[in-house]
Amino acid sequence: MKGKIKFFGLVMILGLFVAVFLVSALSWAQKKPPTPPPPPADPAIAYTAWYTGSTAGDHREVIVVNADGSNKRVVASKKGVAYNWPDWSPDGKRLVFRDGGIDIINVDGTGLTKIADTNVGGPVAWSPVPLGDGQYKIAFADNARLPDGTLRNDNDLFLVNADGTGLQRLTDTPGYNESPFAGYCGITWSPDAQYLAAAAYDDIVLYRIDFDGGQFTATSLGGIVNPPGAVGIEINEIDWANTQNTLVISGSWFELLTIDVFYPAHIVQLTYTPNVRETGPAWSPNDSQIVFVNGAGGLSVMNSDGSGAHQIVAPERRVILLRPQWRRNR
């Protein structure tokens, strides 16, 4: 009898233990934190979408998308406003673009701020590092005004701090177009911000940026691209690599090429697509890939040697994609 009592006592203790364990497990399961949400989108590429259809109205938006084409979303849009020429801040958290002036916005679409008024639209580029006065600079092309208030019909280069202070004219070259047709040309910084390259229709002009006594000056080093025998060639958007002194350009009748900035005879043609327009090339952060607007009107990414091209954003009817820029700090 005593053995049975002892046995049943052990069973009761074991049962109590199991019950406590189950209650504790159930309580833990109820209290454990919920499954975390998926990580936020990590945009890599910004570009302009120009809506030309009557339904959407003629306007331009700034859009960001991941490098694989996922998580596409609008950052800046307003009917009747032509947001254009996006470029990334060095930390990848903001974008600068044109709408007739110079605007800055957070990549999530908040904090839209106009930092400068301009006379015309055109390319804009955020310096990858601070310049000699410790400020990040935004370079842009604009038409200067004559003493009587009329606009000159050529462009010069200007600088402004990212907070909108310190607006300064960088070049004064009457009759020479650093960016004669805002829809076709571009400007780009060297990785150390000591140079600016400006597409000038049939050439690329290289400027050394000098700082002295609180003012910057641009010393022209002359043209670096003038392919022989290419009469009427158009050099369009350009982008300076992040780890080397190499430009990727859209030129030679809208083929994509790379060129060594300081040894311009070193030209490599990346695409061979007669009668097809490929524009807006820009380097990935490690220079292993290039994003561009393909001949069908979508966005594609290819390896830096021209191989492996694949589309990441499909073309849309009555939408023209323009000027992609790859975030540089990934």
Beta strands, then each sheet from edge to edge (+ up, - down):
strand 1: 45-51
strand 2: 59-65
strand 3: 73-76
strand 4: 84-88
strand 5: 94-98
strand 6: 101-106
strand 7: 113-117
strand 8: 124-126
strand 9: 137-142
strand 10: 156-161
strand 11: 168-169
strand 12: 187-189
strand 13: 195-199
strand 14: 204-212
strand 15: 215-223
strand 16: 238-240
strand 17: 246-251
strand 18: 255-260
strand 19: 267-269
strand 20: 279-283
strand 21: 289-293
strand 22: 299-303
strand 23: 310-313
strand 24: 319-326
sheet 1: 3+ 2- 1+ 24-
sheet 2: 4+ 5- 6+ 7-
sheet 3: 8+ 9- 10+ 11-
sheet 4: 12+ 13- 14+ 15-
sheet 5: 16+ 17- 18+ 19-
sheet 6: 20+ 21- 22+ 23-
end
